[in-house]
Structure formats: C-alpha cells, structure tokens
Amino acid sequence: MAKITIQKGKLNVPDNPTLPFVRGDGTGPDIWAASVRVFDEAVKKAYGGKRKVEWLEVFAGETAMAKFNNALPDETVRAFHEYLIGIKGPLGTPVGKGIRSLNVALRQMLDLYVCLRPVRWFKGVPSPVKHPEKVDMVIFRENTEDIYAGIEFQGGSPEAQKVLDFLHKEFPKEFDKIRFGTQARNEEFWKQVGVSPERAGGAGESKGAPHFHKEVCVGIGIKPVSWSGSVRLIHTAIAFALQNKRKSVTLVHKGNIMKFTEGAFRDWGYAIAEQHFGEKVYTWARWEKTKAEAGEESANNEQKAAVARGAVVIKDAIADITLQQVLTRPEDFDVIATLNLNGDYLSDALAAQVGGIGIAPGGNINYISGHAIFEATHGTAPKYANQDKVNPGSVILSGEMMFRYMGWTEVADLIIKGLEGAIGKRTVTYDFARQMEGAKEVKCSQFGDAVIASM
C-alpha cells in the first residue's frame, strides 16, 4: 500500500495512494456509495488510469461499536495517522459512557488544529437569502482548544466543589462573581422568591420539574486558549489568504467580554501578522496606531496604499456582530479565523445561507504534520438510513477539498464541474427538489450519476 508522506512541509503523493475512509452511521453508507463513484470517476477522467486511489475501510461510531465493542478502535486512529489523509461520513456517538464526541476525539488525537470550512453558493441551490452569490468565505476554525477541550465538572460533584473551594481560597474576588457559589446564597435566593428548594422541584413534586437541592450545585467549565494554539491557526489562515490572493482575514472573537482568552486571540493575531508577514499585510492595529499619531485621513490613505500594492487586510469583528453582518454585508468577509465555538456557530449559520449543511464540506487539518481528515458536516439522519434518499453533496465536496489538498487539482476541478452541472440541470435530491421549481427529484445514487455525467 502506497503512503502519502510529508517532507519539509510538502506532501509527497504517490500515483496510487492508500486513503482510509469511514462510511459513517445512519445515512453514511448511502452517501459514501454515491460519493466514492464520483471520486473514482473524476480520478479516471483526470489522469486516464495513470493514477488511482486505493481505498482502505476503517470503522468508527455505531458500526465500530457493533463490530468491536469500541466506538473508536485503535486501528482506525492508527490508519489515519499512518496514511496521513483520509475521509469520513457522519458519525453517531453512542449514548451513555464513552467518548463525548468521536469527531472531537479524532481531531485531538491527531492534533488537527484547523477546521477548514469553505462556504460558497452553487448557482441554482435554494437559499433563504436574496443574494447567496455574495457568500464566498473560507473559515479557519481553531479545532483543539476552547470549551471543546472538554474540561467540565458536573454541578454538585466533588470535582466541582474542589474547583469552587480553590477559587474561594485563592481567588476570592473571582469566586464572588459565581452567583450561587455558596449554600447561603442559594438559601437567600429561595427565601426571596418565597419558595423552598424542595417545593421548586423536589420529591413529591411534578415528575417533569427539575430537582433542586439546597447544597451548592454549580457546573464548572474551563476555556483554555493558548498563544501557540491561536498563532498556528491565524498564521495558517493568513498564509492561505496570501497564497490564494484573498483580500482580507477577519479575526472573529468575543474579546469585549472574554478579554484574556478571545481578546488575547485577537491581539496575538495582530502581532503575528505584523511580525511574520510584514508589508504583505495591513492590520487594523497598525491603522489605529497611525490614526493616533497622524490622524484618521493618514491612516485611511496608508491602508489604501497597502491594498493597492496587494496587501491582505487583517481586521477583527465581535462574534455576535459577525453573525449579523454575514447576513447583511457578506461581501465584507473573505477569510475568517476564529476560535472553536465561534467557528462552530458561524460555519453552520453560513452554510444555511448557501443551501444548508447537506452540501457543506469540512476538513480537519494539521498543516505541519500533514495529517488531514475530511468529513461530512451534517448528522447521521438515521430515519433516512438505507433509503438511498439524502444529499451526498457534503461528502462529495469534502472529497473535492481532499483532492485539492493532495495537489490533485484536476480531480477537484472535475468534481466541482460535475456538481455545478447536476444542480444547474435541476437534477437534485429531495431536499433541494422541494424548494426548486421544475426540479427532477432523484435518489442519492442517481445524483452521483448526474454529477459524473456532468464532468
């Protein structure tokens, strides 16, 4: 089996690389069956048989649980690590004990620090907005830190109490901000509202009511945001913008509230932009400095001159305002670099503007080690399993991202051409057909045929 390798940051891809894949749970097998035919046909058309992918099936999720009593077998992680690049369908995390999220676990095990989410509109795709064609963004979402680190302690647990005791002893001012961090405060609150905690949902009350206790019950979460984690993400986003001649990189954050995590992300971003990219970029931090020293007109002229010579503008935006402005002024955004939770919200909200997550691709990448897993961004939709019904667009476009990452751009271009052709002919699956006039509704497998026919 031929392996993809990396040397000095450059991928070496053989003509017959082995790529691990996970079919996925629920609708995953249907989607994969359609998608892999598209991939193989695009490779064949692009290279006339001189190149070919050797697919290696590995298992995760519900299928792996049924086969091996392990939702994420070591063999699966080992395969993605050994062969560098792979692709997966949607996964369901088994209910109960075990891994909180299989997707998050894979990202952390392989240190896939970039969640890459390109968002663009394909002509003809139904959209809830008037001008979906204005949406053309690439989101770089930090993929290993933030609240997704999973450092949480259940309210009322001994672990949560230890954290509360530590804060009370070492950081009393911060502890005082925890509104119900003591039993006395809880009792004071219930006294004010005139209801005992027991009557508010204790034993003997209605079955659907929450159960409150007199003792302290505060869930605690920790949000780690590091300089190294932030800088490698932002540096990658800026390098991408320069390489692909994009006009700007927006650092999206909630630094007005979380000053030393999200605010630091913004500040570190400006610093790394100026230190590592120099005159290739122009930052809003520099604009503010020039404005303070020479006035706003000078700052504006300085920025205009930088843009005229091809510099990428590095700017920032508060997360909540960004969610508004990507609707009202999408043309103002190009490349976005943001933290984990913001990126989760933002990428799905943008996907809705261009047709939904059924056609939204995603990639999880470590540009240093070369490791990458491309994946469907939607769920497993088990009620449609084995019906050959759902849209395979998310996996097809994730494959397009994968081949482009491998340097097989001819294959990626053919996949885009085929998808555009199928949608342009209004030959689509049920999710699009019900919103398009004159559409021909086809099965998942038939949509794959239509994509191939349009290459």
Disulfide bonds with the S-S distance in Angstrom:
none
